[in-house]
Amino acid sequence: MSEATARQGLLLKADPIAATFRDEVKDSLAKCTTRPRLVGILATSSSPSKYYAEFTRKQCEDLGVEFTLKLTGAAISPDLGEGEGVEEAIIEANEDESIHGIMVYFPIFGVVQDHYLQQIVSPLKDVEGLHFKFHYNLYHNIRFIEPMSLLASTNTLPVPTDIADREELPAGTVKSIIPCTPLAVVKCLEFTGVYNKILPYGDRAYGKTITVINRSEVVGRPLAALLANDGARVISVDINSIQEYTKRPRVPTDTTESLTVQRYHPRHVVHPSHLSLQEALALSDVVISAVPSQSYKVKTEWLKDGCVCINVSGEKNFEKDVRDKASIYIPAVGKVTIFMLIRNL
Amino acid sequence: MSEATARQGLLLKADPIAATFRDEVKDSLAKCTTRPRLVGILATSSSPSKYYAEFTRKQCEDLGVEFTLKLTGAAISPDLGEGEGVEEAIIEANEDESIHGIMVYFPIFGVVQDHYLQQIVSPLKDVEGLHFKFHYNLYHNIRFIEPMSLLASTNTLPVPTDIADREELPAGTVKSIIPCTPLAVVKCLEFTGVYNKILPYGDRAYGKTITVINRSEVVGRPLAALLANDGARVISVDINSIQEYTKRPRVPTDTTESLTVQRYHPRHVVHPSHLSLQEALALSDVVISAVPSQSYKVKTEWLKDGCVCINVSGEKNFEKDVRDKASIYIPAVGKVTIFMLIRNL
């Protein structure tokens, strides 16, 4: 290597990260008395959805999980409508006691109607964690729940604050399911050492500044909340606004407005940020982009030298030379996501 | 925990870090055909030196290393001078083939004469790594040496650059000894996850900004060089000046002086910094202070929220409330240092 060569950062594909969960999932499955059964519901003619359904099947078979793909609507024939019969298929799967988990291949109708469908899936079978109760728990940093509370019409009762910082489960509770993609990102951050294992559970991202680009309900917003609940200072960037999510907002200590005292909150608070995207990136140890657009690119020039970059979008949100500045670049997290899903099952 | 309570960072004493080396050192010792013998040379009436000598003895005995304390000068009797006979004791130990390592308890005469004594200790027996050849290797990022080259009158021949990035030893070479205290600090940074194990060897601190306060020849300067050689951006602060040590200096790309291109150097370069101490601390993921003064304190107010603070001084260089801002605070590294010493032996 000559003195003038810029050394490139590490290209980290999701496979070795996913591999760390293979054994864990296999062990859990070995302990099951009945073989778990996952049903996938494919209601459209979309090629990416078909591809993802086949990928789910392959992973399930590899791990010994029974996978059934239920086709409906345009997935059966072009003569049928996109999404036709999908609600009925979900209700049927909810009621079928031999089915333990349900996965619906979105998008189907569009943001609003798809969101409705996500609430139709029984929260007890929702392997993707898309039910609003899981989002509610995430936004309120409620980590442990009584399973039957999911069926109650009211929201989950919050578990006392200090319990959110415990790694072990309180008696009679289970871990609340975390939406798959945000959880997969956290697993990537654990793997890459951004989450610090010697810090207490529930605060392992303390000291890290993380920019999350896009604030969708499926990925961006829950991810920002999750990272902030784990102690990070999160800068959430959307087309319209930039916000900060943090458990330790800086508050003025006196009339001179010196910003020196942090107050620790049991869950994150959100406030508008005065930073521009460029300023946010210059501060960020981690940059996560989830913009579903081919033309959107994070400028390598704006990145902090040595940061970790994670592309969550199906499109490439980082420029080709991202590794000139990033110490680690993860181009896709899908393979980790699918393990989170089987884990939730 | 109430909402308003500021949660404190982790207080990390050196014991668990030192413990990780106990087994490694014990294993190595078990493989030795002859029992290694360390001689300590105490030539002053200084209480801290006496205490440290006894501490060395205890650790050696605990690990099965033979330790002999050689007293000379004022260490024998107040009638004799401070440091009397120390040079003769060192020469004798150099020539005694039954002695494998020599440790001299400094300070004795003062900076300049002590530095002379450090060159008298045979580099083959210098467990502390104080010989200038080890510093030379460190400043030039020469990690592997041919042992006999230490006895040559010229400097060690540099090993080709890319070998500095290899973890395995090239044939016929040994690792160059790294001064004990800087090495102990690196071990603390590995333990606390600041060094990232998934990055390539020789670049594991890439992306981290580290302020080192004090630029002494024994600790501050070699430490800054070591961290920069491992990829960190190091801000070295002394009473008179602030410098940056880095392998990736930003160079202007065009006449508009936009600072976007990094050039990767095989070893660090040093340049003056435009930052003040306050600005440096606001950027720093890690703050290491080694100021031998009771009155010197790093202002907690200036620290970046969630940083790691390490006190290397015998005095407390951080304020009592340091953990209001630091995610991890290591108050002393002496116990790790002594293991590095036995490891070097």
Interface residues (C-beta under 8 A of the other chain):
Chain A: M1 E3 A4 T5 A6 R7 G9 L10 L12 T161 D162 F191 T192 G193 N196 K197 I198 L199 P200 D203 Y206 G207 K208 G231 R233 R248 R250 S258 T260 V261 Q262 R263 Y264 H265 P266 D285 E301 K304 D305 G306 C307 V308 D324 K325 S327 I328
Chain B: M1 E3 A4 T5 A6 R7 G9 L10 L12 T161 D162 D165 F191 T192 G193 N196 K197 I198 L199 P200 D203 Y206 G207 K208 G231 R233 R248 R250 S258 T260 V261 Q262 R263 Y264 H265 P266 D285 E301 K304 D305 G306 C307 V308 D324 K325 S327 I328
